[in-house]
Amino acid sequence: MRKWFFLWICFLGCYTSFAQTGKKRSAQRPQAYAGYLFTYFTGNSKAEEAIRFAISTDGYHFKALNGDQPVIASDKISTTGGVRDPHILRGADQRSFYMVATDMVSANGWNSNRAMVLLRSNDLLNWTSSVVNIPQAFKKFEQVNRVWAPQTIYDPQRKKYMVYWSMRAGDEPDVIYYAYANNDFTALETEPRQLFYNPHGTACIDGDIVWKDGKYYLFFKTEGSGNGIKIAVSDKLTEGYVLRDTYVQQTKDPVEGAGVFKLNDGSGYILMYDVYTRGRYQFTKTTDFEHFNVVDEAISMNFHPRHGTVLPITKEEMARLSGKWLRPADVLTAAQAETLKKNNIVLDTTGKKLYLPVLPGTSLKRFDPQFMKLPGVHITPSGPVDFSKGAVRYTVTIQGQKPQSVAVHLLQDHNPVLNGYYADPEILYAQKTKQFYIYPTSDGFTGWSGNYFKTFSSPDLVNWKDEGVILDLPTQVSWANRNAWAPCIIEKKVNGQYKYFYYYTAAQKIGVAVADDPAGPFVDSGKPLIAQKPEGVRGGQEIDPDVFTDPKTGKSYLYWGNGYMAGAELNEDMISVKPGTVTLLKPGKTFREGTYAFYRKGIYYFMWSEDDTRSPNYRVRYGTAAGPLGPITIPDDNIVLEKDAAAGIYGTGHNSVVQVPGTDKWYIVYHRFTYPRGITMGEAAGYNREVCIDKMEFDAAGRIKKVIPTHKGIGPVSLK
């Protein structure tokens, strides 16, 4: 009896111990994650140097919270009034959160900051903060003039949070240091020690440490030398990092701010980084930290982040964030249906109406807007709905907020004709293929920094097909790799075969590439065609080419210039200028750029853009001439196209025109600010533009009638 009693007591003791241990471990196990939190800042102005949040359910489609405005006031937590490079970490207890950021206002200079900000929260909503000024806290580092991009990781050996960042003293290269935070996460309790020094003797910044398969991977930027991302690997957190001396970014552009996060579905990791000279982020996917594949086509964001990090979060945490900072407007304007023109969604909050523009051919009978599905957010109705009879009322309920209803309208407007950001459109009707083609500037890049060209084809000027990249400067042009702008093209028969001569701007010079098909592939001539200003011209730029063949003589002419309009006859090879023919045309003081020449009924027409492409008043004027090299006569009331503020259309300019073969029907192709956000974007509207087409008509005397820009656009053109 005693034996059985003893065994029973032992069993109970073991069970109790197991249960307690199990509870303890389960409390520290990673939770089931349902989404992601993206922390970021947005730019180099003081208002942009603040912590912002965005959320996603899949790690690919992110929506800004709080209307892309700061969730924490920088002046409340920093000494400079600005913070950059926020990094967020889930605590080892799975319930607390730690964030660190650079205490800096870039307008004060890149060597102006000495401190970092430490923040802590138990709910992701309310944060306590403190500032650590390195020279003040550690006398050994009094000469430090940079304290950049801090991050945090939990050290399981020391059971403390390790903060690491890059630091520079004097003119020495930046080095990555580390120190341990105190238990309250309000200060650093150990003196900074070197974590990693680039063996090449050059600077390393923007470190990001990831634990994977028993090793620590340190991603970092090679600052000032290559400006790319490399990896160093170690078995230990604080020492022994061995450099893998290859770059892992998948672009030739400079990048910084590497951020790595694990996908919740277990399919791999995302390495994202800030392509800071292009004003965009690039996302890549990897499973082994050796091979990285670009997944940009799968990514969508309604904001423009700079150096940030992503944290997996639970369903409850996402609902909490949504209840605090998500607005019904955020949900409604985040519709993701493939046939939507997502840049052009309009929400009328006063009239409680949502306008969803759809691509041509979209069925209205069973259309699903695919509104963002988030924990804590309920939308009715759901799934495909019949819009063929008019608007459908939707109701959005966000946890902790009052339900809101809107009438959702589908719009079948044809402008913009291309889905996305494009500008400076050149249009061609190709006799070879009996198709129309648009050749635009690839837009949406900060400072007009795109470096490739695409083309789009259409049988009817309404339904457009993306034919892909036809010329990539970094890989196909030897003499320039930046500022791919304002192309033009002409079709000519050479020895009985169609040839396509494509003139374009690159690095403020004009080049030419040749193809046998209007969609390419194009081969560059190997050198710029126009690289210097014409004699007598001191200002302006060698940009914005236009090519024209005189139907009277068969001779071809090239026009170009910003600040001046120049023209010259091309040689028969079409890739060189005939000596002695360069002519300065004089269109008057309204000329800025974007020359376009065409011929109709004995009259040579010259069109150009006035003002700056960043201005809402950017517009098109014209003049006429008796020959392809002028002189130009300026008619009264020569404005062809300008803004329509009542319709929300601004920045209408840099055009081309097309005549429907066999008719006297003409259409003007131009760009405008992206609608509806463009007018609120400031100078950024000048590189977030979209392509439109409207009808252009002439009076009996051959004068061009003023064109009113529209959202509706034109109907399909029939070619007989």
N, C-alpha and C positions, 0 to 999 in steps of 0.2 A: 504493500500500500504506500509506504514511504517512497519507494522507487517511482511509482506512477505519479505521486504527488510532486516529486522533485522534477520529473520530466515535464509535467504540466507547467510548473513554475518557469522552467527554462524556456519552454515554448512561448509562454506569454511574454517573457522578457525579450526574447529574440524578435517576436512580432512587433512589440512596442518600439524596440530600437530601430527595426527596419522601417516601420511606419514613420517615425520621426525623421529618420535619415531621408526617406523618400520625399517627405514634405519639404525638407530643407533643400534638397536638390531640385525638386520640381519648381520651387520658387525662383531658382536661378536659371532654369532652362530658358533658352530663347523662346519667345512667345510666337504664336502663329501670326505672321504679318500679312496685312491685307493691302498695304500700299506703301507710299514713299513720301517723305518730306524733303524738299529741296530748299536749302538755305543759300542765299546769294545776295550780292549787291549789284548795281546796274551801271555804274559809270564813274567818271572822274570829276563830276561836279559835286559840290558839297551835299546837295539834295539827294544825289544818287548813292552817296557813300553811307549806306544804312542797311540794316539787316531786313531782308524780305523773305517771305515764305511762299512756296508753291507746293501743291500736292498732286499725286498721281496714283492710279490704281495698278498700273502695269510697268512703271519705270520708263515708259516711252512717251506718254502723253501727259504733259504737266499743265496745270492751271494755277495761275497766280492767286494767292489769297489777298484779301484786303485791297483789291483793285490794284495790285502791284505797288502798293505804297508800303512804307516801313511798318513793321510790327513792333519794333522797339525804337524809341527815339534816340538817335546817336548822341545828341547833346546831353542826354541824361546819364549816359554810361561811359563816355569817353572824355579825355582831356582836350582833344583837338576839335571835337564837334563832329567827327566823322569816323566810321569804321568800315573796314574792307575785309575780304577774304574769310567770311565766317565758316567755321567748321563745327559740326554738331556730332555728339557721341552719346549713345545710350550707356547708362551706368551699368556696372557689373551686377547690381541688384535688379536690373531690368526695369526699374521704376523711376529712376532719376535720370536727368539729362544734363549734359555739360556742353557748353559752347565757348569757343574762343575766337577772337577776331583781332585784326590789326587796328590799333588806335592811330588813325592817320587821315589827314586831308591832303590829297595829292597836289592841290593848288599851292601848298606850302613848300613843295619840292620833294623829290624822291628820296632825299637824304634827311628828311625833316623829322621822322618819327622815332621815338625811343621806347614806346610802350605797347602793351597788348591789353585786351579786355578779357576777363574771365567771367563767365556767366553760369548760373545753375538754376535748374527748374525741376519741379516734381510733376508738372502737368503739361509742359510745352507752351503754356499760355502766360504764366507769370514767372518772371526771371529776376533773380538778384544778381548784382554785378560788382566787380571791383577792378581796379586798374593796377597793373604791375609795370612800373617804369624801371627798366633794367639798369641804367646807370645809377639811379637813385638807390635801388635795392642792393646792388652789388658794386662796390667801389672798384673792383677789378675791371669792370666793364664801363668805366667812365667815358671812354673814347668812342663808344658805339654810336653810330649815326643811322643805323637801319635795324628795325625789329619787325620782320615781315612774316606774314602768313602762318600764325601759330596753329597747331593741331594738337589733339589729345588722344591718348590711347591708354588703356588699363594695363598695368604691369601685374600679372598674376603672381609673380614671385615676391614682389615687394608689397603687393596688395595696395597699390597707390596709383593715382593717375599721373601719367607722365605727359608733360607738355613739351613739344618740340617745335622749333621755328628756325628761320634763317636770320643771321645777324652779321653785320659788317662793322668794322672799325677803320676809320681813315679811308684809304684807297685800296685796302686789301680785299681779296675776293670774299664774297658772302660764303659763310659756312653754316651748316645746320647744327644747332645745339639742342640740348634737352635739360630739363630739370623736373623735379617732382613737386606737385602741388600739395598744399596742406589739406587736412581732412575737410575743412570747410570750403575748399576750392576758392579761396579769396586771395591767396598769395603763393609764391614759390618758396618752398622751405629748404631747397638745396641749391647750391651755387650751380649756374649753368656749366655744362661740360660738352665738349665736342662730340657729336653723334656721327657726323659724316663730313669728310672733306674730299672734294673732287680730286682724284689722283692726277688729273691733268693740270691742276693748279688754277683752274678757273672757277668762277662762282657757281654755287648751287643754291637754289631757292625752292619754295613751294613744295616742301616734302609732304608725302602722304604714305603712311605705313599701313600695310594690310597683312594680316595673319592668314596663311593658307598652307595646308598640308605640312604643318610642323616648321614652317619657315616664315620669316618676316621679310616682306618685300617693300622696299623704300622707293617710291616713285618720286622723281624730282626734276626740276627744270635746270638745264645748263644755261644759266643766265649770261647773256653777253657773248656766248660762244656756242653757236648753233641754235640757241633759243628753242630747244626741243625737250623731249621727255626721255629720260633713261631710268633704268632700274638698278638698284643695288640690293643684294640678298644676304641674309644672315640667319644663323640658327638662334641668335640671341637678340634681344630687343635693343640693347644699348651699345653693342659693339660688334665688330667683325663683319661689317658690310662689305661685300665684294661686288665691284661694278660689273654690270653687263654693258659692255661698251658699244651698244647699238641703240638707235632711237626707236621708240615704239609708236610715236604719233603717226597717223596715216594721212599727213598733208605736208606739203613743202613750205607752207606758211609758218611763221613763228607762232608758238603756242606757249601757254603757261597754265598754272592752276590745275594740275592733274587731280582728279577725284575718282576714286574707285568704290563701287558698291556692288554687293552681291544681289542678284535677282532672286526674288522670293520663290519663284517656281523651280529653283535649282538648276536652271539651264545655263548658268555661267555668271560672268561678272561684266559690268559696264565700266569702261575707262572713258571718262569724259574730260574735256579740257577746253580752255578758252582760246579760240583763235582770235587773239585780241586785235590784230591788224585788219581783220575782216568783220569785226563786230558780230561774231556768231560763236556758237558752241559746236563742237563735233563730238558725237557719241560713237564709241567702238565697243565691240563685244568680244570677249575672250573666255576660254575655259582653262587655259594653261599659263597665262601671263607671258606667253611667247608669241602667239599669233593673235592679231587684233584685226577684226573686220569692221569696216565702217557700216553703221546702221542709221545714218542720217535720214534716209527716206522714211524710216518708221517713226521718227521723232516729231512731235509737235509741242510748241510752247507759245503762249500768248504774252510773252515777255522776253526781254533780251538780257540774260544773266551775264554777270562777270564772276570770276573765281568763286565757286561755291562748292557745297558738298550735299550728298543725298543720304538720308537715313531711312531704313525700313521701319514702318510703324504699323501698329495694330488697328483693327477695325474700330475699336473704342477711341483710340488716339486720333484717328482720322475724323471720326464723328465730332470729337471735341474741338478739333481745329476748325472744322467746317462750321460748327455752331458759333464759333467766335468770329471768324474772319471771312467765311464764304458768303457771298451775296447771291440771291436768286439770279441776278444778271450774269454772274460768273458762270452759273450752270447753263443758262439758256444760250449764251454766246459761245459755249464750248461744244456745240453740236459737231459730230465727227463723220457724218455721212460722206462717202467718197465723192458723191456728185454735187456736193456743196462748194460754193466759192467762199471758203472760210474767211478770207480777208475782208469780205464785203458784207458780213452779217450786221444788221442794224437793229438795235433795240430802242424803241421809243418808250421810255419809262413814263412819260406823261400820259400818253395815250394807251399805255399797257399793250403795245403791239411789238411783235418780233418778226422781222423780215429776213427770210432765208433765201438767198439767191442760189439757184440751181443751174447746173450745166445744161446746155441744149440737149434735148432728147430724154430728159429725166421724166419718168412716169409719175404722175400726180395721184394715181389711183391707190397705190400702196407704197407710201413713202415713210421711211423711218428716219427722223433727224439724227438719231443716235446721240441723245444728250448724255453728258457725262454721268456715269453711275458711281455714286460714292456712298460709303457708309454714313448714315445719318441724313441722307437726302432721298426724298421720294418724289417721283414725277409721274403724273398721270395726264393722258393715257400713255401707254408704253407700246413699243413695237410699231409695225407698219400701220399707217392711218390714211384714209381717203381725203386728199386735199383737192380733188377735182372740182368740188362744189364750193370751194372757198376756204376761208380761214378755219383753223381748228383751235379750240381753247385748251391750253395746257395749264396745269397747276403744279407749282413747285413748293414742296414743304421741306424745310431744313430744320433739323432738330434744334429746339429752343427758340425758333423764330415763327412768326405768323405765316401761314400759307399765302402765296401770291399767284395770281392767275394772269395769263397774257393770251392774246389772240395771235396765233402763229400763222403767218402768210408765206407761201412759197412764191418767189419772184422768178420769172423767166426772162429777165432782162439779158441782153447779149453783151453789154459792156460791164466789165472789161472782157475782151475776147480771149485773152490768155489768163489762165488761172495761176496767179502768183505775181511776183514782183519782176517786172521787165520795163524797159524804157527805150527811148530813141529808136522807134521801130522803122525799119526799112521793109517795104513790101515789093514783091515781084510776082508777076504772072509768068510761069515758065511754059514756053511753047512745047518743050520736050515732053513734059509730064501732064500738061493741061491742068495744073494745080496752082493755087496761090501759096506763097511762102512769106512768112514774117521773120525777119532777122533783127532781133533786138539786142540791147545791152542787158546782160544779166544783172538785175538790180537786187536791192535788199542788203547790200554790203556797206558798212560804215565808210564814209568818205569815198564812195564810188570805187571800191577796191576789188571788184570782181576781176577774175583772170581767165574767164572762158566765155565762149559764145555758143548759143544754141540756135536752132531754127524750128519753125512750126509750119505744118502744111495743112491746106484746107481745099476742099472742092468747091466751097460756096461762100467763103468769108465768115462763116458762122461756126462751123464745126472744125476745130483745130486739133491736130495731132502733134504731140511733142516728138520731134525727130532726133532729139538728143544733142549732145555736144558735137559741134562741127569743127571747132578750133580751140585748143587748150594752150594758152600761152606758155606755162611752165614746161610742158612736154613737147610742144610742136613748133615753138618759135624761139630761135636762138638769140635774137637781139633784144627781146623784152619779155618780162614775165608778170607785168602788173598793169592795172588800169585798162581793162578791156572795154572799150567804149564805142558806141555809135557807128556800127558798120553800115556798109551799103554794098549792093551787088548788081551785076548786069549779066545778061545772057547774050552770047554772041556765037555765031557759027564760024568755026575755023576749019578750013579744009573739009567742009561738009558735015562737021561734027559739032554738036553744041558744047560750048565751054562756059564756065561760070567764073567770073572774076570778082573776088570778094575783097573789098577794101575796108580797113578797120583801123581804129586807134589803139595804140598800145604804148604805155609810158610816154604819152604826149608826142608820139610820132605816128606816122601813117604807114601801114604795111599793106601788102596785097598777097592773097593766097588764091590758088586756082583749083578747080574741080571739074569733073566730067558730069556731075549730077548736082542739082540744086540743093540736095541734102548732104553733099560731100561724099567721100572725105576730101577735105581741102589740104593742099600742100603749100606752105608758105614759100615765098620767093627767096628767103634767106637774108634779106636786108630791108631796112625801111625805104619806102618810096619817097616819102616827104619827111625830112628830119630837120630842116632849117626854115627860118622865116624868109618870106620873099624880100627882095631888095627894097629898102625903104620902110620896112615894118619893124618896129621896135618892141611893141607889146603884144599881148595875146598868146595863143597856144596853137600848135599844129595838130588840130583835132577835127572831128566831125566831117569825114569825107563824104562826098556825094558823087556819083558817076552818072553820066548822061550821054546817050548816043543821039546825035542829030539826025532825025529821019530824012532831012533834005540831002545831007552829004554822006551819011554813014560814019562820020568821024565821031570819036568818043572824047569826052572831056571829064576832067576831075576837078571838083571844087572842094575847098576846105577852109578851116580857120575859125578861131574864137577871138573876137575883138577886131577881126578883119575878115573880108571875104576875098579869097583868091581863086582863080580858075586857070586851067592850062589844058592844052590838047595832049592826049595820050598817043604814044606811038602805036603802031599796029600790033605790037606784042602785048599791049594793054598792061604791061608791068613797068613801064618807064614813061617819063614825061618828055614830050618833044621840046628840044631846046628852043629858047627864044619865044615861047608861047605863054609863059606865066604872066597873068594879068590881074591887077587889083581892081575888083569891081567896087562900086560905090553905092551901096543900098541905103545910105543915110545913117543918122545917129541911132536909130532904133535897132540896128543890127547887133546881135550878141553872138549867135552861133547857129548851127543846125541848118546849113544851106540845103535846099532841095530844088532841083531844076526839072522842068518837064515842058513838053510842047503840045499845043492844041490850036488847030485852025490858023496856022500862020503866025502864032504868037509864042514867044519863049517866056515862060513864067519862072520867076525865082521866088522861093519862099524861105523865110528864116524865122528864128525865134528871138524874141525881145525879152530883156530882163534876165534874172537868174533862175535856174531850174529849181532852186529852193524857195522861190517866191510864189505866193498864190497868184501873182499877176503875170507870171510867165505866159507868153502868148505868141501867136503866129501872125506875121505880116507878109505881104508880097509886093513884088514889082514886076514889070514886064520889060522885054527887050526885043530888038529886031534880029539878034543873033545870039549864039551860045556864050559869047564873052562880053555881052553888053554893048553899049552902056545901058544901065537900068533906069527905067522911068518909074517914079513912085506915084501911083494914083492917089487921089483923095480917098479918105476912108478905106485904107488898105488893110485893116485888121480882118483876118480870116477867121480866127478862133481865139476865144478868151474864156475866162472863168464864168461860171454861172453860180453865184453864191447862193441863190435861192434853192438850187438843186444840190448844193454841197459839193460842187465840182470845181476844183482849183488846180492851178499849175499846168494848164493845158498847153503843150508845146512839143517841139522837136518832132516834126511830122514827116511823112512821105505821102504820096497819093498813088492811086491805081485806077486805071481805066479798064472797064470790063471789055474784053475783046469784042470787036465788031459793033460796039455801041458808043454812045456819047455819055454813058453813065460813069460818074467819077465818085470815088470815096477817099476820104482823108483818114489816115492812120496816125495816131498821136499818143502821147502818154499824158497822164494826169497824176496828181497826188492819189495815193491809195484812199479809197472811200470805204467807210466814213471817217477813219482815224487820222488821215493825213493832215488835215487843217489843225489838228491839236498837237502835232509831233514836232513843231518848230523846224529847224534846219534838216532834221532827219527825214522830213517829208520829201526832200530833194533826192534821196536815194532809196525811197520806198514808193515806187511809182508803178503804174499799171497801164496796159495798152488798150486803147479803144478805137472803134471805127464808127464814123458817121458819114452821111451823104454830103457831097460837095457839089454845088451847082454854079452855073455861070449865067449872066444876063445876056441879052442880045448883042451887047458890045464886047463881050468876052471878059467882062469884069467878074471876079470871083465873089459870089454872094457870101455874106457872113454866115458861118456855120455855128449853130447852137449845139454845144456838147450835150449829150444825153446819156442816161443810164440804159435806156431801151436799146439803143444801137440800131442796127439794120437787120432786115430779114435775109434769109438765104438767097444768094445770087445764082441764077440759073445760067449755065453756059450752053449755048446751042451749037 
